[in-house]
């Protein structure tokens, strides 16, 4: 069992994906996995949803396979019809390679992203598509040896913000801008409803980059 987060706290779970959680996954989740053509993506999705169920069951005292979920308009998962949380428990997950991160908070939306920093990532090409003109200019103004890490810092921050808002990449990502130089925590204003969010980098294993976005003021972060 996990103790619930305090009102001003977000708990971060860092795990490695494991196939032995797959038996928790529902038939609907297996159907979603079957639509993924790449075997590694399919296996990661199944393991990630199984691990999500296993951890959340520790908060709610409900068997992992008995949890019910729904998704928002842009695919953000939410708990559905679980009386043990009365709609108060908010979460968001991300995985890259075999690394899994889950953020859990109370009465506030959260978004999390983790990326493996790979040397073969064509980050300048991606930046031309996904970054605003100002972000591209700031990135390419850096010395060459600093650009890759700066790219991943910007990317994870942008995706954490969009996942927190429940927008995914439905918003044209190159028209949405964040400050990836400013030390965290920093303020982010939702382009959707102008609400205020806090964005900060979080601890991740070597060769990974991760960021957390939460609605409202900066939280206390606790690694579980």
PyMOL commands that set and color helices and strands:
alter all, ss='L'
color gray80, all
select helices_A, chain A and resi 19-24+27-34+39-60+64-66+123-130+133-140+144-164+173-175
alter helices_A, ss='H'
color red, helices_A
select strands_A, chain A and resi 9-16+69-71+77-79+89-96+99-106+110-116+186-189+196-202+208-215+220-223
alter strands_A, ss='S'
color yellow, strands_A
deselect
rebuild
show_as cartoon
